[in-house]
Amino acid sequence: DKLQGAKREVEAFIVKYPTLFQYEKLCQLETQFGVDKVLILLAVMLVLGIFVFALGGARLLINLVGFVYPAYASFKAIDSDDKDDDTQWLTYWVVYACFSITEQFSDTLISWIPFYFFGKLGFLVWCYHPATQGAGVIYRSFLRPHLIARMGMIDANLSRFGAAAGAAADAAGAAAAQVRPKARLVSQPTARAAALGTSKLVVNLVSARNLPKMDRFSNKADPYTIIWVRPEEGRDADGDEGRDRKKKSSVKTKNLNPQWDECFEFTPLPSTNATLVIECWDKENVGADDYTGQIEIPFSAIEDSPGQAVWYELTDPEGKTKALENLSGEIQVAATLE
């Protein structure tokens, strides 16, 4: 009689939530196989429980029990006008947080107790089940009295911690603002050649940062650079723009902050007042590569800071970049005229 009564209660619960338990499908299976629909439901739940347990062990099953239904019920409570369910589920999450923290210390000590796993499952269900609402009992009888008595101390400590964290963040920001790129000597300048075309330019391509995103799928880029020297008037005496002596760096795949540390030499130079041009490109596996911007460094600027690693901002003087967002990025270069 007790078993039949329990079965009737389960069936009434299934009828109460027909969509959740697929009541019509259970009735079809009962007719097809001649097995009571309650037994079919229990068998399905047993198989699912074994599968979940095998997939992630006891911890996954406990997380599902402790999170899934409470999270869904909390979602419904947020959109409801009733404030009682808000209080109910806020209380549950406070109790669950305290339970999770306590469990980190006690689990290894009491997990060996027989049926501890099932007791933990039962405790979580007891905490949030509408018929028991055990979380409210724990909160009112234990947590709330202790928290109320210590609320002033807790708030004061949190304020001090927040002030200390803010001061540490400000100090870190101030220290970062004072950091300057460390000078990286490529080579010390020797005696400058007086005659046109006998001097040498040594370029150390150091790195780049915050380059524009070019790949729509990875939000990355495959950057490389093309380096050349532009004469003072755009062309030298032979009508050359300097592009035929261009040099190319290696490609850094899937990287918006590449590190190169590659050295290039240009000699002879077209003039002593030329400009170093470093174009940044994005390598494409199919089709033409994409231009992403360039930096231009007059020889006069190189003479002012010989061998020092300096950051230069990318520009797009001809408006031909295909960057997915606004043009951005910097290239770090150390150059020396010898």
C-alpha positions, 0 to 999 in steps of 0.5 A: 500500500505504501509503494502504491501510495508513493507511486500515485504521488509520483504520477501526480507530480508528473501530471503537474509538469507534463512538459518537463517529464514528457507525460504523453511520451511516457503514456505511449511507452506504457501502452507500447511495452506494458510497463508502468510509466512511473517505472519507465521514468525512474529507469530513465532517471537512473540511466541518466544519473549513471551517465552523469556520474560516469561523465563527471563523477560525484562533483558534477552530479552535486553541481547539477543538483545544487545549481541547475534548478536554483539558477532557473528558479532565480531567473524566474524570480528576477522577472516576477513581481513577487518579492518573496521568491527573491528573498527565498533564492537570495537566502539559498545562494547565501547558504550555498556559498557558506556551504561551499566554503565550509566544504573545502575544509571539511570534505576531506575529513567527512567524505569517508562517512558512508552515504555522505554523497547521498546526504549532501545531495539530500541536504541541497534539495532540502535547502531549496525544495519549496516544501522544506526551504531549509536554507531559510531555516539555516539563515534565520537560526544561524547565519543571520544572527552571526552576520548581524553581530559582525556586520560593522567589523566586516564592512570596516575591513572591506573598506580598508581592503578596498582602499588598500587595493585602490592605493596599490592600483594607483601606485602601479599605474604611476610606476608604469607611467614612468617606465620608458623603453630601455635603450637597445644599442644596435651599434655605436655610430662611427665617424659619419661619412661626409660624401653622399652615398657612403654612409650606412643605416642599421635598423633593429626591428624590435617589436610591435604592439596593439596592431589592428585586427585583420582576421574576422574569425580569429580577431588576430593578424599575421604581421610582417614588415617591409623596410626601405629608405625614401630619398629626401625629394622622393627619388634619388639621382637615378630616379629610384624611390628606394623601394627596389632595396626594400627588406622584409621581416619574418611573418608572426602568425596570429599575433597582434603584439609580435616580437621580431628582434631582427637587424637590417642594413642599408648601404649606400644611402640615397642622401643624408636627409632621407626617411626610413619607412617601415610598412606593416602588412598582414600575410594572407594565405589566399590572395594579396596581402593586406596593408595595415599602416606604416611608420616614417622616421626622418634621418634627423630623428635617428641622429637625435637618438642613435641606437635607442629603441623608440615606439612609433605610431602607425599611420595610413597616409594614403588611406589604404588600410583594410583593418577591421577597426580603427587604425591602431598600433605601434612599432618599436625600432632602434636605428643608427646611422654610421 
